[in-house]
Amino acid sequence: MIASLALAAALANAAPAKAPSELLTPVSEPRVAVALLNCLVKNDGHLTGCTVQEESPNDLGVGQAALSMASQFQVDLLGPDGKSRAGSYIQVPVRIRIR
């Protein structure tokens, strides 16, 4: 009987259940990982020969992830100066949000 009274008192003082919308709220803000690639622009605007110049944080493998995506990137062949980028190297920043 004493145990059941103690259990009833504990349940009465427990925090109320969270609403479903509160359960879907992220615990913290997403982290952002950044990699800077150096890539050669092909004649069709696709990138090749990419290397990782920088990555942060360096313990998440974001540089390798950016390299695996780089073959799908395509840039405009004309740069801001009006000259063709084909055959030249460009720097490509890649930002990845981590939840």
Phi, psi and omega in degrees: 000316180296321179297320180291326176292320179295320178295318178297320179293320180294319179293324180292329182266358182291155178294145179294153180296145180282144176292152180305325180294328178290329179290335182271353180288129180297146180292321180218167178293148178296146175275153177243125176251144185230139173229145176243117181257151172244117189228151175269132179271124178278171182298338180262005179092351176285162182255149178212167175059034183284145174227153179275122177269319180211156171206146181208130351290153187273003181258005183256352180077023182294329177298315178295321178296317179296320178299321181291337178269339190300329181294344179266352179284148175218137181242161173293137181290331179269124178281179180299337180272001179086358180266154180290139177269350183304131180085001179248161178266141176230159175263134183237111176278138179233123178248132180236124176273131181244124179258000000 
